[in-house]
């Protein structure tokens, strides 16, 4: 298991955010339009007004990405909230009907696949927002097995796979290879790649990765105050993110998340799909 060294002198910097016009070009050997920061029909569940409200994009060169990602990889997660340490101490376990969250210590709770930190303190706890609005209770959610979780995720993923356009995959800060090195993971099988959602490494197929790119496209990438950077391995609840990094409280219907080392703000529907990717594609 690879550890991430850090000293009091470890540099932390603000991730550069540059706004620019959308660049559009034709993809080679394809009739599809390759869009750097896409102007595409939004998933059916996305609200146009809210989409425009949070539409802020990051545009970086390869050199910028390399510099920023290497800086981020040197940052330490807060004590007790480093997913590398949590995963090495307690194996990821699937929840079952006999698991009662009240009996599980908080640090172990964060390692359970059905309850990522972003959902741990929701009401009801652990249930993705959209499912909670549909009446899914905590008691029902914790009994869902692999097959049911995958079914829910694949149904939500469909909204992001309409085939209209292709996003450049370098819009994500950390590469699959960097995540592999950070967590000491085996090389990915052909056609798959790693991503990192709220400290949890996930293994994605091409379709999973496409949906992740569109979720990132719907997000606003946040700049942390005071020239801070956020550790990519940090597994934090919404409250912990705000307290640790002095973030403002978001309006109802929006959520913070850390996606491939970047702090983003997402509307409930996109945030729920992101958490379902984390749950359904978690590496155990």
KEKE-3310 file (N, C-alpha, C; in steps of 0.2 Angstrom, whole numbers, plus 5000, padded with zeros to 4 digits):
npx = (5004:5003:5009:5006:5018:5020:5024:5026:5030:5025:5019:5004:4992:4981:4970:4971:4959:4952:4942:4934:4930:4919:4927:4925:4927:4930:4929:4942:4939:4926:4908:4904:4903:4916:4917:4925:4921:4906:4892:4878:4863:4855:4855:4839:4834:4840:4839:4836:4838:4845:4856:4862:4865:4876:4886:4901:4917:4932:4947:4962:4979:4990:5001:4997:4988:4996:5005:4996:4989:5000:5003:4991:4992:5001:4995:4989:4975:4963:4965:4960:4951:4956:4955:4963:4970:4958:4953:4963:4963:4950:4941:4931:4914:4899:4883:4870:4854:4856:4864:4867:4867:4869:4877:4889:4905:4910:4922:4922:4910:4911:4918:4909:4901:4887:4885:4892:4903:4897:4884:4881:4876:4864:4846:4834:4848:4861:4854:4852:4848:4837:4831:4827:4817:4808:4803:4811:4817:4829:4830:4826:4835:4848:4846:4848:4855:4870:4865:4853:4857:4866:4856:4849:4858:4862:4850:4850:4861:4858:4853:4864:4870:4866:4873:4875:4887:4905:4915:4930:4942:4952:4947:4945:4955:4964:4973:4969:4980:4988:4979:4979:4993:4993:4984:4990:4985:4981:4985:4973:4960:4959:4950:4945:4945:4952:4944:4941:4930:4925:4936:4935:4941:4936:4931:4929:4919:4919:4907:4903:4913:4910:4898:4902:4910:4900:4893:4903:4904:4892:4895:4900:4916:4925:4934:4945:4945:4958:4970:4970:4972:4963:4964:4965:4962:4953:4939:4925:4910:4897:4895:4908:4917:4913:4917:4930:4937:4932:4920:4906:4889:4878:4864:4848:4846:4859:4875:4892:4906:4920:4929:4940:4950:4946:4936:4919:4903:4887:4871:4856:4852:4862:4872:4867:4868:4882:4886:4880:4888:4899:4895:4891:4902:4913:4929:4934)
npy = (4994:5011:5025:5042:5054:5068:5084:5098:5107:5105:5110:5119:5123:5134:5128:5132:5141:5144:5153:5151:5152:5140:5126:5119:5104:5093:5075:5063:5051:5050:5054:5061:5075:5082:5089:5101:5108:5105:5109:5103:5093:5093:5080:5073:5075:5086:5103:5117:5131:5130:5123:5132:5141:5136:5134:5133:5132:5122:5125:5118:5117:5103:5104:5112:5103:5093:5099:5104:5092:5085:5093:5092:5078:5078:5082:5080:5070:5075:5070:5054:5053:5049:5040:5030:5025:5021:5011:5001:4997:4992:4981:4984:4982:4974:4980:4973:4966:4964:4973:4987:5004:5012:5005:5005:5011:5028:5029:5017:5016:5025:5016:5007:5002:5005:5017:5030:5044:5056:5054:5050:5058:5062:5064:5053:5044:5040:5037:5040:5057:5058:5045:5045:5055:5048:5040:5030:5021:5022:5009:5001:5004:4999:4986:4983:4973:4968:4967:4974:4987:4989:4989:5001:5011:5009:5013:5026:5030:5030:5042:5050:5045:5048:5048:5060:5068:5069:5070:5078:5068:5074:5083:5079:5080:5071:5057:5041:5032:5039:5038:5025:5023:5030:5023:5011:5001:4988:4987:4993:4983:4981:4994:4999:5010:5020:5030:5043:5046:5056:5051:5038:5025:5020:5008:5010:5006:5010:5016:5020:5029:5039:5044:5049:5060:5068:5071:5079:5089:5095:5101:5113:5119:5121:5134:5133:5142:5154:5149:5136:5118:5102:5086:5072:5060:5062:5057:5064:5070:5081:5091:5090:5093:5107:5112:5109:5115:5128:5131:5139:5137:5128:5132:5124:5108:5107:5101:5097:5089:5078:5076:5066:5073:5086:5099:5100:5107:5101:5098:5090:5079:5076:5074:5063:5053:5052:5048:5035:5029:5029:5020:5008:5005:5003:4999:4984)
npz = (5000:4995:5003:5007:5008:5019:5025:5037:5028:5016:5001:4997:4985:4977:4965:4949:4940:4925:4914:4899:4881:4874:4866:4850:4840:4826:4829:4825:4812:4815:4815:4825:4836:4844:4859:4869:4881:4884:4873:4874:4873:4888:4901:4904:4917:4921:4927:4917:4921:4934:4929:4921:4931:4938:4929:4927:4920:4919:4911:4905:4901:4896:4903:4913:4919:4923:4932:4942:4946:4952:4963:4970:4973:4983:4995:5011:5019:5031:5048:5052:5041:5030:5015:5011:5022:5029:5021:5021:5034:5037:5028:5013:5015:5010:5014:5024:5029:5043:5048:5058:5057:5069:5077:5071:5071:5067:5058:5052:5046:5035:5026:5021:5007:5003:5009:5006:5012:5008:5009:5022:5032:5028:5027:5025:5033:5022:5010:4993:4987:4977:4978:4991:4990:4983:4992:4997:5011:5025:5030:5020:5010:5015:5014:5001:4988:4978:4965:4965:4967:4956:4946:4949:4948:4934:4928:4931:4924:4911:4907:4904:4893:4879:4867:4859:4859:4862:4876:4880:4889:4897:4905:4918:4933:4940:4933:4927:4929:4939:4950:4951:4955:4967:4976:4975:4966:4955:4937:4926:4918:4900:4891:4903:4917:4931:4943:4955:4968:4981:4989:4987:4977:4961:4948:4931:4917:4899:4897:4910:4912:4903:4908:4920:4915:4910:4921:4928:4919:4921:4933:4945:4947:4961:4969:4983:4998:5003:4997:4998:4995:4991:4998:4988:4993:5004:5014:5017:5025:5020:5030:5036:5026:5024:5036:5038:5027:5027:5020:5011:5016:5006:4995:4996:4988:4982:4982:4989:4982:4980:4966:4957:4964:4963:4971:4969:4965:4964:4958:4965:4957:4948:4958:4965:4955:4954:4967:4966:4956:4964:4973:4966:4958:4966:4972:4979)
capx = (5000:5007:5008:5007:5021:5018:5028:5024:5032:5021:5016:4997:4991:4974:4969:4969:4952:4952:4936:4935:4924:4919:4930:4922:4931:4927:4933:4944:4936:4919:4904:4901:4906:4920:4916:4929:4917:4901:4885:4874:4857:4856:4851:4832:4832:4843:4835:4840:4840:4850:4862:4866:4868:4882:4890:4908:4921:4939:4951:4969:4983:4992:5006:4994:4985:5002:5007:4991:4988:5006:5002:4986:4994:5005:4991:4986:4968:4962:4966:4954:4947:4960:4952:4969:4970:4952:4953:4968:4961:4944:4939:4924:4909:4892:4878:4865:4849:4858:4869:4863:4872:4870:4882:4895:4909:4910:4927:4920:4904:4914:4920:4904:4899:4881:4885:4898:4903:4893:4877:4881:4872:4858:4840:4837:4855:4864:4849:4853:4842:4831:4827:4823:4811:4803:4800:4815:4819:4835:4829:4825:4841:4853:4845:4849:4861:4873:4860:4848:4861:4868:4850:4847:4864:4861:4844:4851:4867:4855:4852:4870:4872:4862:4877:4875:4893:4910:4919:4938:4943:4957:4944:4946:4961:4969:4972:4968:4987:4989:4975:4982:4999:4991:4981:4993:4980:4983:4984:4966:4959:4958:4944:4942:4950:4950:4942:4941:4924:4925:4941:4934:4943:4931:4934:4924:4919:4919:4900:4903:4917:4906:4893:4906:4912:4895:4892:4908:4902:4886:4897:4904:4923:4926:4941:4945:4948:4965:4975:4970:4970:4960:4967:4961:4960:4949:4932:4922:4903:4895:4897:4915:4920:4912:4921:4938:4939:4929:4916:4899:4883:4875:4857:4845:4847:4866:4880:4899:4909:4927:4929:4946:4955:4944:4930:4914:4896:4882:4864:4855:4851:4869:4876:4865:4871:4889:4886:4878:4894:4904:4892:4890:4908:4918:4934:4934)
capy = (5000:5017:5030:5049:5058:5075:5087:5104:5112:5102:5115:5118:5129:5135:5125:5137:5140:5149:5153:5153:5150:5133:5125:5113:5102:5086:5070:5060:5045:5049:5059:5064:5081:5082:5095:5101:5109:5103:5112:5097:5092:5091:5075:5075:5077:5092:5109:5122:5137:5128:5121:5139:5145:5133:5132:5136:5127:5123:5124:5118:5113:5097:5106:5114:5098:5089:5103:5104:5085:5083:5097:5089:5071:5078:5084:5075:5071:5076:5064:5050:5054:5047:5033:5025:5022:5017:5004:4997:4995:4989:4980:4987:4977:4976:4981:4968:4967:4963:4979:4993:5009:5015:5001:5005:5017:5032:5028:5011:5018:5028:5011:5003:5004:5008:5023:5035:5050:5061:5053:5047:5062:5064:5062:5048:5043:5035:5036:5046:5061:5057:5039:5047:5059:5043:5036:5024:5023:5019:5002:4998:5005:4995:4979:4982:4969:4970:4967:4980:4993:4990:4991:5008:5015:5009:5016:5033:5031:5030:5049:5053:5041:5049:5048:5066:5071:5066:5075:5076:5065:5077:5088:5077:5082:5066:5052:5034:5030:5043:5035:5018:5023:5033:5018:5004:4997:4984:4991:4992:4979:4985:4997:5002:5015:5022:5037:5044:5050:5057:5047:5031:5023:5016:5005:5011:5004:5016:5020:5023:5035:5044:5047:5053:5066:5072:5074:5084:5095:5098:5103:5119:5117:5126:5136:5133:5149:5154:5146:5129:5112:5097:5080:5068:5054:5064:5055:5068:5071:5088:5095:5090:5097:5114:5114:5108:5119:5134:5132:5142:5133:5128:5132:5118:5105:5107:5097:5097:5082:5079:5071:5066:5078:5093:5101:5102:5108:5097:5098:5084:5073:5074:5071:5056:5048:5052:5043:5028:5027:5027:5014:5002:5003:5004:4994:4981)
capz = (5000:4995:5008:5004:5013:5020:5030:5038:5023:5010:4998:4995:4981:4974:4958:4944:4936:4919:4910:4892:4877:4872:4860:4847:4834:4824:4831:4819:4811:4818:4813:4831:4837:4850:4862:4875:4886:4879:4873:4872:4876:4895:4903:4905:4923:4923:4926:4913:4925:4938:4925:4919:4937:4941:4924:4927:4917:4920:4905:4907:4896:4898:4908:4919:4923:4927:4938:4947:4949:4956:4969:4974:4976:4989:5001:5016:5021:5038:5052:5053:5036:5024:5013:5010:5029:5031:5017:5023:5041:5037:5021:5011:5016:5008:5020:5024:5034:5050:5049:5061:5057:5075:5080:5068:5072:5061:5053:5048:5042:5029:5022:5019:5000:5002:5013:5006:5017:5006:5011:5028:5037:5025:5031:5030:5031:5017:5005:4988:4988:4973:4980:4997:4988:4981:4998:4999:5018:5027:5032:5013:5007:5018:5012:4993:4986:4972:4959:4965:4967:4949:4943:4951:4944:4926:4926:4931:4920:4904:4905:4902:4887:4873:4861:4855:4858:4866:4880:4881:4895:4901:4909:4925:4935:4941:4928:4930:4931:4945:4955:4952:4959:4974:4980:4975:4963:4949:4931:4924:4912:4894:4891:4909:4920:4938:4945:4962:4971:4988:4992:4985:4970:4957:4942:4927:4910:4895:4898:4916:4912:4899:4912:4924:4912:4909:4928:4929:4914:4925:4940:4946:4950:4966:4972:4990:5001:5007:4993:5000:4991:4995:4997:4984:4997:5009:5014:5021:5025:5018:5036:5037:5020:5025:5042:5036:5021:5027:5014:5013:5016:4999:4995:4996:4981:4979:4986:4988:4982:4978:4960:4955:4967:4963:4974:4964:4967:4960:4959:4968:4952:4946:4964:4966:4950:4956:4972:4963:4953:4969:4977:4962:4955:4972:4972:4986)
cpx = (5004:5005:5009:5011:5019:5022:5025:5025:5029:5017:5008:4995:4984:4975:4967:4963:4952:4945:4937:4929:4925:4922:4927:4926:4928:4932:4935:4940:4929:4915:4901:4906:4910:4920:4921:4925:4910:4895:4881:4868:4858:4852:4844:4830:4836:4839:4839:4842:4846:4857:4866:4869:4874:4887:4896:4913:4929:4943:4958:4973:4986:4997:5003:4991:4990:5004:5002:4989:4994:5005:4997:4988:4998:5002:4989:4979:4968:4963:4960:4949:4951:4958:4957:4969:4964:4951:4958:4967:4955:4942:4932:4920:4902:4887:4873:4859:4851:4863:4865:4868:4874:4876:4889:4899:4910:4915:4925:4915:4906:4916:4915:4901:4892:4880:4891:4897:4898:4885:4876:4876:4866:4852:4835:4844:4856:4860:4850:4847:4836:4828:4824:4817:4806:4800:4805:4818:4826:4835:4829:4832:4847:4852:4847:4856:4864:4869:4856:4852:4863:4862:4848:4852:4863:4855:4846:4857:4864:4854:4858:4873:4868:4866:4877:4882:4898:4914:4926:4939:4948:4954:4944:4954:4966:4967:4971:4975:4989:4985:4977:4988:4997:4988:4984:4989:4984:4982:4976:4966:4958:4951:4941:4947:4947:4948:4942:4935:4924:4930:4941:4936:4938:4934:4928:4925:4919:4912:4900:4907:4914:4901:4896:4908:4906:4893:4897:4906:4896:4888:4900:4911:4924:4933:4941:4948:4955:4970:4976:4969:4967:4963:4963:4958:4955:4942:4929:4914:4903:4898:4905:4919:4919:4917:4928:4940:4936:4925:4909:4894:4880:4868:4854:4845:4854:4870:4887:4901:4916:4928:4936:4951:4952:4937:4925:4907:4892:4875:4862:4855:4858:4873:4874:4868:4879:4890:4884:4884:4899:4902:4893:4897:4914:4923:4935:4940)
cpy = (5006:5022:5037:5053:5065:5078:5094:5109:5110:5108:5114:5124:5129:5132:5131:5136:5146:5148:5155:5150:5143:5131:5118:5111:5095:5081:5066:5053:5044:5055:5063:5070:5080:5088:5096:5103:5110:5108:5107:5097:5089:5084:5077:5077:5083:5098:5114:5128:5135:5126:5127:5142:5142:5131:5136:5131:5128:5121:5124:5115:5107:5098:5108:5108:5094:5092:5103:5097:5083:5087:5093:5082:5072:5080:5079:5076:5072:5070:5060:5050:5052:5040:5028:5021:5018:5011:4999:4994:4991:4987:4982:4981:4979:4976:4975:4970:4967:4968:4985:4998:5012:5011:5001:5011:5021:5031:5022:5012:5021:5022:5007:5006:5007:5015:5027:5041:5055:5060:5051:5051:5065:5062:5060:5047:5038:5034:5042:5050:5060:5051:5041:5051:5054:5039:5031:5026:5020:5012:4998:4998:5000:4988:4977:4978:4972:4971:4973:4987:4995:4992:4998:5012:5015:5012:5024:5035:5033:5038:5052:5049:5042:5049:5054:5069:5068:5071:5073:5074:5069:5083:5086:5078:5076:5060:5045:5031:5033:5040:5028:5018:5026:5028:5011:4999:4993:4988:4989:4987:4984:4988:4999:5007:5017:5029:5037:5049:5050:5052:5040:5029:5019:5014:5006:5008:5011:5020:5023:5029:5041:5048:5051:5060:5071:5075:5080:5090:5098:5102:5110:5117:5123:5128:5137:5140:5148:5150:5138:5124:5107:5090:5075:5062:5055:5061:5059:5069:5079:5093:5096:5094:5105:5116:5114:5113:5126:5136:5135:5136:5133:5129:5125:5115:5105:5104:5097:5089:5083:5073:5072:5072:5085:5094:5103:5103:5105:5098:5091:5078:5071:5071:5064:5051:5047:5047:5036:5025:5024:5020:5007:5000:5004:4998:4991:4976)
cpz = (5000:5000:5005:5009:5013:5026:5031:5032:5016:5007:4996:4991:4979:4967:4954:4940:4931:4916:4903:4888:4875:4866:4856:4841:4833:4826:4825:4818:4813:4815:4819:4832:4844:4853:4869:4881:4883:4879:4870:4876:4883:4896:4905:4912:4925:4922:4923:4917:4930:4935:4923:4925:4939:4935:4923:4925:4919:4913:4906:4902:4899:4904:4914:4923:4926:4933:4944:4950:4954:4963:4973:4977:4982:4996:5005:5018:5028:5042:5053:5047:5029:5021:5012:5017:5031:5027:5019:5030:5041:5030:5020:5012:5013:5014:5019:5029:5041:5052:5052:5061:5064:5079:5077:5069:5066:5056:5049:5044:5035:5024:5019:5012:5000:5006:5012:5010:5014:5007:5018:5033:5034:5029:5026:5028:5026:5010:5000:4988:4984:4975:4987:4995:4986:4986:5000:5006:5019:5027:5025:5010:5009:5016:5005:4992:4980:4966:4959:4964:4960:4945:4943:4947:4937:4924:4926:4926:4913:4902:4903:4896:4881:4866:4857:4854:4863:4870:4880:4888:4900:4905:4917:4927:4936:4935:4931:4932:4938:4951:4957:4957:4967:4978:4979:4971:4957:4943:4929:4918:4906:4893:4897:4912:4927:4938:4952:4964:4978:4992:4990:4978:4967:4951:4937:4920:4906:4896:4904:4916:4908:4904:4917:4921:4911:4916:4929:4925:4917:4931:4939:4949:4955:4968:4979:4992:5003:5003:4995:4994:4995:4993:4993:4988:5003:5008:5019:5020:5022:5024:5037:5032:5022:5031:5041:5032:5021:5021:5016:5012:5009:5000:4994:4988:4978:4985:4984:4987:4979:4972:4957:4957:4966:4967:4969:4968:4962:4962:4961:4963:4950:4952:4965:4961:4952:4961:4970:4960:4958:4973:4972:4959:4960:4971:4979:4986)
residu = (UNK:UNK:UNK:UNK:UNK:UNK:UNK:UNK:UNK:UNK:UNK:UNK:UNK:UNK:UNK:UNK:UNK:UNK:UNK:UNK:UNK:UNK:UNK:UNK:UNK:UNK:UNK:UNK:UNK:UNK:UNK:UNK:UNK:UNK:UNK:UNK:UNK:UNK:UNK:UNK:UNK:UNK:UNK:UNK:UNK:UNK:UNK:UNK:UNK:UNK:UNK:UNK:UNK:UNK:UNK:UNK:UNK:UNK:UNK:UNK:UNK:UNK:UNK:UNK:UNK:UNK:UNK:UNK:UNK:UNK:UNK:UNK:UNK:UNK:UNK:UNK:UNK:UNK:UNK:UNK:UNK:UNK:UNK:UNK:UNK:UNK:UNK:UNK:UNK:UNK:UNK:UNK:UNK:UNK:UNK:UNK:UNK:UNK:UNK:UNK:UNK:UNK:UNK:UNK:UNK:UNK:UNK:UNK:UNK:UNK:UNK:UNK:UNK:UNK:UNK:UNK:UNK:UNK:UNK:UNK:UNK:UNK:UNK:UNK:UNK:UNK:UNK:UNK:UNK:UNK:UNK:UNK:UNK:UNK:UNK:UNK:UNK:UNK:UNK:UNK:UNK:UNK:UNK:UNK:UNK:UNK:UNK:UNK:UNK:UNK:UNK:UNK:UNK:UNK:UNK:UNK:UNK:UNK:UNK:UNK:UNK:UNK:UNK:UNK:UNK:UNK:UNK:UNK:UNK:UNK:UNK:UNK:UNK:UNK:UNK:UNK:UNK:UNK:UNK:UNK:UNK:UNK:UNK:UNK:UNK:UNK:UNK:UNK:UNK:UNK:UNK:UNK:UNK:UNK:UNK:UNK:UNK:UNK:UNK:UNK:UNK:UNK:UNK:UNK:UNK:UNK:UNK:UNK:UNK:UNK:UNK:UNK:UNK:UNK:UNK:UNK:UNK:UNK:UNK:UNK:UNK:UNK:UNK:UNK:UNK:UNK:UNK:UNK:UNK:UNK:UNK:UNK:UNK:UNK:UNK:UNK:UNK:UNK:UNK:UNK:UNK:UNK:UNK:UNK:UNK:UNK:UNK:UNK:UNK:UNK:UNK:UNK:UNK:UNK:UNK:UNK:UNK:UNK:UNK:UNK:UNK:UNK:UNK:UNK:UNK:UNK:UNK:UNK:UNK:UNK:UNK:UNK:UNK:UNK:UNK:UNK:UNK:UNK:UNK:UNK:UNK:UNK:UNK:UNK)
# end
